[in-house]
Amino acid sequence: MTHAPSGTTTTTLDEAGARAAVSRISWRILPLIAVGYVIAYIDRTNIGFAQLGMGEDLGIKAAAYGFAASIFFIAYFFFEVPSNLLLRRFGARAWLARIMATWGIITVITGFTTNVQMLYVMRFLLGVAEAGFFPGIIVYLTTWFRSGDRAVALGWLVLAQPISFIFGGLLGGLILDHTGWLGLPGWRWLFILTGVPAILMAVVTFVFLPNSPATARWLDPADRDWLNTSLESEQGTGHDEGVRAQLTALKNRRVLHLAATHLALAIGTYGFNLFLPLIIKQINPDYSATNIGFVAAIPYICAAIALLINARLSKRVRERKYLVAVPLALAAVGLAGVIALRDHPGPAVVALAVTGVGAFAWLPPFWSLTTDSISKTHVAVGIATINSIGNLGGFIGPYLVGKETDGSTVTAGLLIPVVSLVVSTVLILLWRSPARQPGAGTEAGAEPGAEPAAAAEAPATTR
């Protein structure tokens, strides 16, 4: 370790010291937010398994289910940018804990739904409650990890998505088949039992998650100085220049390009994910809910492995758009295979596994590319905008799939997600990465809302 001359606060670490600092930060930060994100996705998608019992009890057909599953994202769209601004105002610890507590309470209440109209209301409120959680975490990680390290950190974070589907599927099937306590059907217990962990995790987050490196008592002063210096060399020192300055991200061309890409790919991936239990039920009508849960785990196990591999590649590959495009194209091919092979259970499950790989492996390079392309001033609103517009695909995809099916031929509606995945592949291939140069200052003569060039990526470290 070396220190700058007296009178400055600059600290540098050798390669081993930097690697140790990143490892220490990762073990303290990532498990907390990853567990919270797993719970978030379980509570967001548990309706897919609940529909196997809820549909009959409440008389909900595929189209109504598609609308109920997707209305969550309408609320998410409207409240995500305000939520990220409030995170800046109240701090990550308090705001993320608030989000967890409110969505957990709403999930539990959903277990007492009595009609489809109440289900619509509860799904909308769930979107209001959870809005800002994922983009808030992305912004939070930019205060802890350099660009190269952040690519790997994002990989471990978004690994929560396939893990949530694995556990959600296994738990969903088991709860549906093996509860019924107190006279309540299994689908009600599914909401109740998956909502409580979010409330408990809110308490853990509030107690243990530091707002920033400055408030982390477990971080050595030398590590803190090194981290601040490294991040400032990448991102610049400008920050929190007022709400008006932050909102200029809404007209930034790069933000809008990435938002359009995210919208198209979300139509495809959510159209697949939220209907997977019904797709498997169609492939083999004899499956019980428990069987469906185990089969549903297969594509997500494959997805988890592919996601981690792509995250490692994302740290080393300079042009990350190809690491996004290839998985999206693979997802389109796999989903087309599901349609073609729906009457052949074995090959259809293989096609589902291919779809799962493509539907998740794009995540680490996409969000790494995003955080590298947005200035420090615009990062909160920019990321929230990309995620909120993209998540409109979570409304469009399931809604259109549900509308195009009568429940017994759900795979007929999957053509729309296939087309959307192809469109997203084309859009990301058209992406032009900003020029990389030291510093993050605004260039003279830049157009209003334009981002300064992204800083040069720091030397890679490994964990």
C-alpha positions in Angstrom: 0.0 0.0 0.0 1.2 3.5 -0.8 0.0 6.9 0.4 0.1 10.2 -1.3 2.4 13.0 0.1 1.3 14.7 3.3 -1.6 17.1 2.9 -3.7 14.8 0.5 -6.1 12.0 1.2 -5.3 9.9 -1.9 -4.6 6.3 -1.1 -3.6 3.6 -3.6 -3.6 -0.1 -3.1 -1.5 -2.7 -4.9 -3.2 -5.5 -6.8 -3.5 -7.8 -3.8 -4.8 -5.0 -1.6 -7.4 -3.9 -4.1 -8.5 -7.5 -4.6 -8.9 -8.0 -0.8 -10.9 -4.7 -0.5 -13.3 -5.7 -3.3 -13.7 -9.1 -1.7 -14.4 -7.6 1.7 -17.0 -5.2 0.3 -18.6 -8.0 -1.8 -19.1 -10.3 1.2 -20.6 -7.5 3.3 -22.9 -6.0 0.7 -23.9 -8.5 -1.9 -25.5 -11.3 0.3 -27.9 -8.8 1.9 -29.1 -7.3 -1.4 -29.1 -10.6 -3.3 -31.3 -12.3 -0.7 -33.7 -9.3 -0.8 -33.8 -9.5 -4.6 -34.5 -13.3 -4.5 -37.5 -12.6 -2.2 -38.6 -9.7 -4.5 -38.7 -11.9 -7.5 -40.5 -14.7 -5.7 -43.2 -12.3 -4.6 -43.4 -10.8 -8.0 -43.9 -14.1 -9.9 -45.6 -16.3 -7.3 -48.8 -15.6 -9.1 -47.7 -17.9 -11.9 -48.0 -21.0 -9.5 -50.9 -19.5 -7.6 -52.9 -19.4 -10.8 -52.8 -23.2 -10.9 -55.3 -23.2 -7.9 -56.5 -19.6 -7.9 -57.8 -19.8 -11.4 -60.4 -22.4 -10.5 -61.4 -20.9 -7.1 -61.9 -17.4 -8.4 -62.9 -18.2 -12.0 -59.9 -16.5 -13.5 -59.2 -17.4 -17.2 -55.9 -17.0 -19.0 -56.6 -13.5 -20.3 -57.6 -12.2 -16.8 -54.6 -13.9 -15.3 -52.3 -12.3 -17.9 -53.7 -8.9 -17.0 -53.4 -9.5 -13.3 -49.8 -10.7 -13.7 -48.9 -7.7 -15.8 -50.7 -4.8 -14.1 -47.9 -4.9 -11.5 -45.6 -3.3 -14.2 -47.9 -0.4 -14.9 -47.5 0.8 -11.3 -43.8 0.0 -11.5 -43.5 2.3 -14.5 -45.1 5.3 -12.9 -43.4 5.1 -9.5 -39.9 3.9 -10.3 -38.2 7.3 -11.1 -39.8 9.0 -8.0 -38.7 6.1 -5.9 -35.1 6.4 -7.0 -35.1 10.2 -6.3 -36.5 9.4 -2.8 -33.7 6.8 -2.3 -31.2 9.6 -2.9 -33.2 11.7 -0.3 -33.6 9.2 2.5 -30.6 6.9 1.9 -30.4 3.3 0.6 -30.7 1.6 4.0 -34.0 3.2 5.0 -35.6 3.3 1.6 -34.8 -0.3 0.5 -36.0 -1.6 3.9 -39.2 0.4 3.4 -39.7 -1.1 0.0 -39.3 -4.7 1.3 -41.6 -4.2 4.2 -44.5 -2.8 2.1 -44.3 -5.3 -0.7 -44.2 -8.1 1.9 -47.3 -6.8 3.7 -49.2 -6.5 0.3 -48.2 -10.0 -0.7 -49.6 -11.5 2.5 -52.9 -9.5 2.0 -53.1 -10.9 -1.6 -53.5 -14.3 0.0 -57.0 -13.1 1.2 -58.2 -12.1 -2.3 -61.9 -12.8 -2.9 -62.4 -11.8 -6.5 -60.5 -10.9 -9.7 -61.0 -7.1 -9.1 -59.3 -7.3 -5.7 -56.5 -9.3 -7.3 -56.0 -6.5 -9.9 -55.8 -3.9 -7.0 -53.3 -5.9 -5.0 -51.0 -6.6 -8.0 -51.1 -2.8 -8.8 -50.2 -2.0 -5.2 -47.4 -4.5 -5.2 -45.9 -2.7 -8.2 -46.2 0.6 -6.3 -44.5 -0.9 -3.3 -41.6 -2.6 -5.1 -41.0 0.2 -7.6 -37.4 1.4 -7.4 -36.0 -1.6 -5.7 -33.8 -3.0 -8.6 -32.7 0.3 -10.0 -32.1 1.6 -6.5 -29.7 -1.4 -6.0 -28.0 -0.7 -9.3 -27.4 2.9 -8.2 -26.2 1.7 -4.8 -23.6 -0.6 -6.4 -22.1 2.3 -8.3 -21.0 3.8 -5.0 -19.2 0.6 -4.0 -17.7 -1.0 -7.1 -15.5 0.1 -10.0 -16.6 -0.7 -13.5 -14.9 -4.0 -13.9 -15.7 -5.2 -10.4 -19.2 -4.0 -10.8 -19.7 -6.3 -13.8 -19.0 -9.3 -11.5 -21.0 -7.9 -8.7 -24.0 -7.4 -11.0 -23.6 -11.0 -12.1 -24.0 -12.2 -8.5 -26.9 -9.8 -7.9 -28.9 -10.8 -11.0 -28.2 -14.4 -10.2 -31.1 -13.8 -7.8 -33.5 -13.9 -10.7 -33.1 -17.5 -11.8 -32.6 -18.6 -8.2 -35.9 -17.0 -7.3 -37.6 -18.9 -10.1 -35.9 -22.2 -8.9 -37.0 -21.8 -5.3 -40.3 -20.1 -6.2 -41.2 -23.1 -8.5 -40.2 -25.7 -6.0 -41.9 -23.9 -3.1 -44.9 -23.0 -5.1 -45.6 -26.6 -6.2 -45.0 -28.0 -2.7 -47.2 -25.4 -1.0 -50.0 -25.9 -3.5 -50.0 -29.7 -3.0 -49.2 -29.9 0.7 -50.9 -27.1 2.6 -54.6 -26.3 3.1 -54.3 -25.5 6.8 -57.1 -23.7 8.6 -59.4 -24.4 5.7 -57.5 -22.1 3.3 -56.5 -23.5 -0.1 -52.8 -23.9 -1.0 -52.7 -20.9 -3.3 -53.6 -18.5 -0.4 -50.8 -20.0 1.7 -48.5 -19.5 -1.2 -49.0 -15.7 -1.0 -48.9 -15.6 2.8 -45.8 -17.8 3.2 -43.8 -15.9 0.5 -44.8 -12.5 1.9 -43.5 -12.9 5.4 -39.8 -13.3 4.5 -39.8 -9.8 2.8 -41.0 -8.2 6.1 -38.3 -10.0 8.1 -35.6 -9.1 5.5 -36.7 -5.4 5.7 -35.6 -5.4 9.4 -32.3 -7.1 8.6 -31.6 -4.6 5.8 -32.3 -1.6 8.0 -30.0 -2.9 10.7 -27.0 -4.1 8.7 -26.9 -2.3 5.3 -24.7 0.8 5.3 -25.9 3.8 3.3 -22.4 4.3 1.7 -18.7 3.5 2.2 -18.5 6.6 4.4 -20.9 5.0 7.0 -19.4 1.5 6.8 -17.6 1.0 10.1 -16.1 -2.3 9.0 -14.3 -0.6 6.0 -10.7 0.3 6.7 -9.9 4.1 6.2 -7.2 3.2 3.6 -9.7 1.0 1.7 -12.3 3.8 1.8 -9.9 6.4 0.5 -8.8 4.0 -2.3 -12.4 3.3 -3.3 -13.4 7.0 -3.3 -10.3 7.8 -5.5 -11.0 5.0 -7.9 -14.7 5.8 -8.3 -14.0 9.5 -8.8 -11.4 8.7 -11.5 -14.1 6.7 -13.4 -17.3 8.7 -12.7 -16.1 12.2 -11.9 -16.9 14.1 -8.7 -20.2 15.7 -9.8 -23.3 14.4 -8.0 -26.7 15.4 -6.7 -26.9 18.6 -8.9 -30.6 19.0 -8.1 -33.7 17.3 -9.4 -33.8 19.4 -12.5 -30.3 18.3 -13.6 -31.0 14.7 -12.8 -34.3 14.7 -14.8 -32.4 15.7 -18.0 -31.6 12.0 -18.2 -35.2 11.6 -19.5 -34.2 13.1 -22.9 -30.8 11.5 -23.2 -30.5 9.5 -26.4 -28.5 6.7 -24.8 -30.9 6.3 -22.0 -33.8 6.1 -24.5 -32.0 3.6 -26.7 -31.3 1.3 -23.8 -34.9 1.7 -22.5 -36.3 0.7 -25.9 -34.0 -2.4 -25.9 -35.1 -3.3 -22.4 -38.7 -2.9 -23.4 -38.4 -5.3 -26.3 -36.5 -7.9 -24.4 -38.8 -7.7 -21.3 -41.8 -8.4 -23.5 -40.1 -11.6 -24.5 -38.7 -12.7 -21.2 -41.7 -11.9 -19.0 -44.0 -13.5 -21.6 -42.0 -16.7 -21.0 -41.4 -16.5 -17.3 -44.8 -15.7 -16.0 -46.5 -18.4 -18.1 -43.9 -21.1 -17.6 -46.1 -23.2 -15.2 -48.9 -23.1 -17.7 -46.5 -23.9 -20.6 -45.2 -27.0 -18.7 -48.8 -28.0 -17.8 -49.6 -28.0 -21.5 -46.5 -30.0 -22.4 -47.6 -32.7 -20.0 -51.2 -32.3 -18.7 -50.6 -35.2 -16.2 -48.1 -33.2 -14.1 -49.0 -32.3 -10.6 -48.1 -28.8 -9.2 -45.0 -30.4 -7.5 -44.0 -32.0 -10.8 -44.3 -28.7 -12.6 -42.2 -27.0 -9.9 -39.4 -29.5 -10.5 -39.5 -29.3 -14.3 -39.6 -25.5 -14.1 -36.4 -25.5 -12.1 -34.5 -27.0 -15.1 -34.3 -24.0 -17.4 -33.4 -21.7 -14.4 -30.6 -23.9 -13.2 -29.1 -23.7 -16.7 -29.8 -20.0 -16.7 -27.9 -19.5 -13.4 -24.8 -21.2 -14.8 -24.9 -19.3 -18.0 -25.4 -16.0 -16.2 -22.3 -16.4 -14.1 -20.2 -17.3 -17.1 -21.4 -14.3 -19.0 -20.8 -12.1 -16.0 -17.1 -13.2 -15.9 -16.9 -12.6 -19.7 -18.5 -9.1 -19.2 -15.6 -8.1 -16.9 -13.0 -9.0 -19.6 -14.8 -8.1 -22.9 -14.6 -4.4 -23.8 -17.6 -4.4 -26.2 -20.4 -5.8 -24.1 -23.2 -5.5 -26.5 -22.4 -8.8 -28.1 -22.7 -10.5 -24.8 -26.2 -9.1 -24.6 -27.2 -9.9 -28.2 -26.1 -13.5 -28.3 -28.3 -14.6 -25.3 -31.3 -12.7 -26.6 -31.0 -14.4 -30.0 -30.6 -17.7 -28.2 -33.8 -17.1 -26.2 -35.7 -16.4 -29.4 -34.5 -19.6 -30.9 -35.4 -21.6 -27.7 -38.8 -20.1 -27.4 -39.6 -20.9 -31.1 -38.5 -24.4 -30.3 -41.0 -24.6 -27.5 -43.8 -23.7 -29.9 -42.7 -26.2 -32.5 -42.1 -29.0 -30.0 -45.0 -28.5 -27.6 -46.4 -32.0 -28.3 -43.0 -33.7 -27.6 -42.3 -33.3 -23.8 -38.6 -34.3 -23.8 -37.4 -32.0 -26.6 -39.7 -29.2 -25.4 -38.0 -29.2 -22.0 -34.7 -28.9 -23.8 -36.0 -26.0 -25.7 -37.2 -24.5 -22.4 -33.7 -24.8 -21.0 -32.2 -23.0 -24.0 -34.8 -20.3 -23.6 -33.9 -20.0 -19.9 -30.2 -19.6 -20.7 -30.9 -16.8 -23.1 -33.6 -15.1 -21.0 -31.1 -14.4 -18.2 -27.5 -14.5 -19.4 -27.9 -11.0 -20.9 -28.4 -9.3 -17.5 -24.9 -8.7 -16.2 -23.4 -7.2 -19.5 -26.5 -5.2 -20.1 -26.5 -3.4 -16.7 -22.7 -3.1 -16.8 -22.9 -1.4 -20.2 -25.7 0.8 -18.8 -23.8 2.0 -15.7 -20.7 2.6 -17.8 -22.7 4.8 -20.2 -24.5 7.2 -17.8 -22.9 10.1 -15.9 -22.9 10.3 -12.1 -25.5 13.1 -12.2 -27.9 11.1 -14.4 -27.4 7.6 -13.0 -30.3 7.5 -10.6 -32.9 8.8 -13.0 -31.3 7.2 -16.1 -31.3 3.7 -14.7 -34.8 4.1 -13.2 -36.0 5.3 -16.6 -34.4 2.4 -18.5 -35.8 -0.1 -16.0 -39.3 1.4 -15.7 -39.8 1.7 -19.5 -38.3 -1.8 -19.9 -40.7 -3.2 -17.3 -43.6 -2.0 -19.4 -42.7 -5.1 -21.3 -43.7 -7.0 -18.1 -47.2 -5.7 -18.7 -47.3 -6.1 -22.5 -45.7 -9.6 -22.7 -48.0 -11.5 -20.2 -51.1 -9.5 -21.3 -50.6 -10.4 -25.0 -49.7 -14.0 -24.3 -52.8 -14.4 -22.1 -55.0 -12.7 -24.7 -53.8 -15.1 -27.5 -54.5 -18.3 -25.5 -57.5 -20.0 -24.2 -55.5 -21.7 -21.4 -55.1 -25.0 -23.1 -52.9 -23.8 -25.9 -50.8 -21.2 -24.1 -47.8 -21.9 -26.4 -49.8 -20.3 -29.3 -49.3 -16.9 -27.7 -45.5 -17.3 -27.4 -44.9 -16.0 -31.0 -45.2 -12.4 -29.7 -42.3 -12.9 -27.2 -40.2 -14.5 -30.0 -40.6 -11.5 -32.2 -39.8 -9.1 -29.3 -36.6 -11.0 -28.5 -35.5 -10.7 -32.2 -36.3 -6.9 -32.1 -34.3 -6.5 -28.9 -31.3 -8.3 -30.5 -31.3 -5.9 -33.4 -31.6 -2.9 -31.1 -28.6 -3.8 -28.9 -26.5 -4.6 -32.0 -27.2 -1.0 -33.1 -25.8 0.3 -29.8 -22.7 2.4 -30.1 -20.6 2.5 -26.9 -19.4 6.0 -25.8 -15.8 6.8 -26.2 -13.7 5.9 -23.1 -11.4 8.5 -21.7 -10.1 9.5 -18.3 -12.3 11.8 -16.3 -16.0 12.3 -16.5 -16.4 15.9 -17.1 -19.0 17.3 -19.5 -17.7 18.0 -22.9 -17.9 21.4 -24.3 -20.6 21.8 -26.9 -22.4 18.6 -25.9 -26.1 18.5 -26.8 -28.6 19.1 -23.9 -29.1 15.8 -22.0 -26.1 14.2 -23.6 -23.8 12.1 -21.4 -20.1 12.8 -21.0 -17.8 10.1 -22.2 -17.5 7.2 -19.9 -14.3 7.0 -17.9 -11.6 4.5 -18.7 -12.3 1.1 -17.1 -10.1 0.5 -14.1 -7.7 -2.4 -14.1 -9.5 -5.7 -13.6 -9.3 -7.5 -10.3 -10.6 -10.9 -9.5 -12.3 -12.4 -6.5 
